[in-house]
Amino acid sequence: MSSHYDVDSDSAHFEQFNIAAVVPAYNEARHIADVLHSLPSYIRTVIVVDDASTDETADRVAEIAAENPAVVLVRHERNQGVGGAMITGFKKALELGAQIVVKFDGDSQMSPEFLPGLLRPLISGEADYTKGNRFRDFRALNQMPAIRRAGNMALSFLTKAAVGYWDCFDPCNGFIAIRGDILAEIPLHKLQKSFFFETSMLAQLYLLDASVRDVPMPARYGKETTHLSILKVLGEFPGRLLRCFLRRLVLKNFVYGFSMETIYLLSGLPLLVMGTLYGGINWYHVWGTGETAPTGTVVISAMLIILGFQLLLSAVGEDLRSGPREPLCRGPLAPLPRQADAADRSAGRSTTAPPVSGAVKQQVVKE
């Protein structure tokens, strides 16, 4: 594919690996061609998942796929959301033997210029999963709409608490890349099919103890429209984040392991609850009778609350320090065999997506 920007100096290095891009697309007929033509040539397979679009998105992709054998079109019979499209794309990428899978949105908000930053830690074995971080570039951050900036920051903090990656800024960023061997270990059926997809992805990675690396990059906002409803986020995210948080605490501290954080939780939470209940009951009694509360009653409830709160703060500190640090992947990624790679390149085709004569490669998912 042609590129609209200067190709990174190490593009030749990336061509040694089987890199696949998954492009979820819903009513992106205006942008999808620009997105596909902007992708660098070292991406061997581009899997476009048309999520039951009602416009000409699939037709535009089919036209490009007819000329470029690297493009694979997968169509949903019914709309499943961005997460559902990514799950389908992930399955296809694993089926094609991808070593690294990258997510590109179909609305042209993600610039391939920053793709090398996502790929290098994965290839070198320094991380299992990489993602963009829009909060490191303050000038670009100021260009983000104020409401979106405030919402993203608040949502990012709650998401970090829920998934456990406290060092991960901008956890809701959708520009992500993952090693194929790590992706194969994720139970894809447990990922959310809605816009909660990125958060559920991080939650599953945490349970695997996978390493996540942030890659600074500015946000891009053009004339594209978003399919994300603020009301839907407010209605869906709080409950899902709470369930994600509680599930992580239970699995981490009582199923997969036992640590000082477990002890702090087991002692701090009951003390805080008992102190609150004891103080509340006595306050209600005093308020109803007009009597003066005994000093001992006030002191006991205050001590229980303070001690419980301090123990829970210690649990938070342990949680902050115990996040995944070392990658699960076993060293640097192995390049593809040179002879086979050279033969495929000279033939002008992708190793994983051989050309099809007479028909465009399409797959219809009936879920």
C-alpha positions, 0 to 999 in steps of 0.5 A, a space after each residue: 500500500 502507498 503511504 501519505 507520510 515519510 516511511 520510518 527508517 526501520 520499515 525494512 525491519 518491520 517487513 521481517 514480521 507478520 504484522 496484521 491490522 484490524 480495521 473495525 468499520 461502521 458507516 465509514 464510506 467517506 474515510 475507509 479508502 483514505 485509511 487503507 491507502 495510508 497504511 504502511 507497506 510492512 503491514 502484511 494483512 489488513 482485515 476490515 470488519 464491516 459491522 453491518 454498515 448501512 452505507 457503501 463501506 463494504 463496497 469501497 473495501 471490496 473495490 480496494 481488496 480487488 486490487 490489493 490482495 493484502 486486504 481481507 473483508 469480513 462482514 457482519 450480518 448484524 451490528 455487534 459494536 466496535 468490540 464485536 468487530 475487533 473480536 472477529 478481526 482478532 480471530 481472523 488475524 490469529 487464523 492467518 498466523 499474525 505475530 502482531 495485531 494492530 487496531 486501526 479505526 476506520 474514521 482516520 483518527 489514528 495516524 500510521 506515523 506513530 505505529 513504529 512506536 507501538 511495534 518496537 516494544 512488541 518486537 523487542 520483547 519489552 512489552 506484551 501490549 502497547 497503546 497510545 497515550 494522548 495525555 503526554 502532549 499538552 499542546 495537542 491535549 489543548 486542542 481536544 474538545 473541553 468536554 471530551 478532555 474532562 470526560 476522558 480524564 475522569 474515565 481514565 482514572 476510574 478505568 485505571 482503578 478498575 483494571 489495575 494498570 495504574 501506570 497506564 495513562 489514557 487507558 481508553 485509547 483505541 490505538 493498540 497493538 498486541 503480540 499474537 502469542 499473548 492474544 492467543 491466551 486471551 479468552 476472546 469470548 469474555 471481551 465486551 462487544 461495546 465501546 467498553 472493549 478496550 477496558 475489558 481488554 486491559 482487564 483480561 491482560 491484567 489477569 494474565 499478568 501481561 505488561 502494557 506499554 504507553 506510547 505518547 501520541 497526539 489526538 487527531 480530530 477532523 470532520 469525522 463523526 463519533 458513534 459513541 453516545 455520552 448518555 450510553 457511556 454514563 449508563 453503561 460504564 459505571 456499572 461495568 467498571 465497578 464489576 470489573 474492579 470487584 472481580 479483579 480484587 477477588 481474583 487477585 487476592 483470593 483466587 490467584 494469590 495471597 499477599 499483604 494487600 489481601 490482609 489489609 482488605 480482610 482487616 480494613 474493610 470489616 473495621 470500616 464497616 463496623 465503625 460506620 455502623 456502630 457510629 451511625 446507630 449510636 448517632 441515630 439513638 442520640 439524635 432521637 432521644 436528645 441525649 449526649 453521646 458518651 465519649 467512649 462511644 464516639 472514640 470507639 467508632 472514630 478509632 474503628 473508622 480511622 484504623 479501617 481507612 488506614 488499612 484500606 489505604 495500605 491496600 491501595 498502596 500495595 495495589 499500586 506497587 504490584 501491577 504487572 511489570 515484566 512481559 510474558 512474551 519470551 524474548 524478541 519476536 522471531 523474523 519470518 524465514 527469509 526465503 519464503 518472505 522474499 518469494 512472497 514479496 517478489 510476487 507482490 503479495 502478503 504472506 498470509 493473504 495470497 491473491 484470489 483471482 476472480 473474486 474478492 476475499 470476503 467472509 460473512 459472520 452470522 452471529 
